[in-house]
Amino acid sequence: MDNTQATTSSAPSPVGLAALEARLRQDLEWLALPGKSWTATLERDGQPVIDVAIIGGGQAGMAASVALSHLGIPNVIYDQSPKDFEGPWATTARMETLRSPKTLTGPALGFPALTFRAWFEAQFGLAAWDALDKIPRLQWMDYLRWFRRVMQLDIRNEHRVLAVQPRADGIVALKLQSPAGESTVLARRVVVATGRDGLGGAYLPPLVQQLPRDRWAHSSDLLDYASLKGRRVGVIGGGASAMDSAATALEEGAARVDLLIRRKDLPRINKGKGSGSPGLVNGHLHLPDAWKWRIRHYVNAQQVPPPSGSTRRVSRFANARFLLGTAIEAVEVKQDGTLLLQTNRGPLELDFLFFSTGFKIDWSLRAEFKDIAPHILNWSDRYTPPAGEEDQELADSPYLGPVFEFQQKTPGSLPGLERIHCFCYPAAASHGTVSGDIPAISDGAYRLAQGIAALMYSEDVEYHYRNIQSYEEPELEGDEWTESPWELPA
């Protein structure tokens, strides 16, 4: 028997989730977690004030919730999705597998028993883990559902945030819509953990205004791809989401799928992956603005290549075409609804068009932020890049403080704005990629939680000082010793 066979045959059998959960409970108990609550209890307007309200129950919101709980800070998550469908994984995402390496620990917050690998091996064993290439998308969603359950997170599903309103009295009001109707929740701090499009939505080029709504979709839209069977489909873009939309359409029986890509070649190297290190995770925040911009702009400009597996998923279909170096110059809608595209390479007829064109920061698309949007300090207010390094995504990004907090464009214009913390992808310009992607989400969650703990302690220091003064639990009872006479015995 060779070494590979010996290793496989001697691999331990799956222990089961029950055993893994028992180990996790023991780990938490040994570390006395979650932490004991220590914050002041507040009421305003006759109702209790939550310490931290988190908007969004995906992986970022859950990681933030656990990190806060471990520091003894009570929190509640509000998510607009039905239970177990938070985030994009089981709704709008179309990739077969995650793009991140399977070994990344994600939102596990330093607990081995809370990692995807532990969850996977407990059910399927080490041999199955060794054989796994990338994590299947829906299996990642199953893991996040388990994460929520074992960490006993307080997530209020089907709660849509209608307005976020900071007040001068140190409180942020959240107006919510739920199945029970409209309500208002008061919180000392609010964490915005709303994902990649968290401060805006899909980017759509002006071309879309010329098209009937039933003839196009953004790659992030909910869509029944089976409706594309037998149709000629175009996909604008050459990134990961373009490959996912194209492959899904092909698998659902599209007659032809054309990928319309302006670049003459696809990027080959993921520069963002090459930039990842503990140095960047911990150091980006402390860099001068010029270096923050230079690094993020370089990664943006180089673009992220689509994963090899996603690209091959498209290539295996003979009716898929990669039309590189193709730019759309005009579009006409014919009487029968056919889309006639005029390109630099000639005319092209399609029945349906996907825009896999990414996302943008656009406050006008997020009505819930209308009260704070005009007051938020953006990078464009603080930094002018050198010629040739202009970058709209970075310019529109919020210029955040050290605890991911929004800052006022005009000091004094909206007191309390700094009580709202941006823990979603647009924080990358200020903090690096620690709030939107899997690799460093735990680092970002701890930075957020530790910063909020420090702020809450500082603003309540008089309360905590009184607690120190009134603390009277004795260490000594007074009978532990006998006072000795001054004179030594003869």
Salt bridges, closest charged atoms under 4 A:
GLU21 OE2 - ARG149 NH2 2.82
ASP27 OD2 - ARG23 NE 3.85
ASP45 OD2 - ARG167 NH1 3.19
GLU86 OE2 - ARG148 NH1 2.76
GLU96 OE2 - ARG313 NE 3.74
GLU121 OE2 - ARG117 NE 2.48
ASP142 OD1 - ARG145 NH1 2.86
ASP154 OD1 - ARG156 NE 2.69
ASP169 OD2 - ARG44 NE 3.57
ASP169 OD2 - ARG167 NH2 2.73
ASP221 OD2 - ARG213 NH2 3.35
ASP244 OD2 - ARG99 NH2 2.48
GLU251 OE2 - ARG313 NE 2.81
GLU251 OE2 - ARG316 NH2 3.37
ASP258 OD2 - ARG256 NE 2.91
ASP258 OD1 - ARG321 NE 2.74
ASP265 OD2 - ARG268 NH2 2.88
GLU349 OE1 - ARG232 NH1 3.28
GLU349 OE2 - LYS334 NZ 2.73
ASP351 OD1 - ARG232 NH2 3.02
ASP362 OD2 - LYS360 NZ 3.41
GLU368 OE2 - ARG366 NE 3.13
ASP381 OD2 - LYS409 NZ 3.80
ASP391 OD2 - HIS297 ND1 3.07
ASP437 OD1 - ARG196 NH1 3.52
GLU459 OE2 - ARG188 NH2 2.54
GLU459 OE1 - ARG189 NH2 3.10
GLU459 OE1 - ARG419 NH2 3.13
ASP460 OD2 - ARG188 NH2 2.73
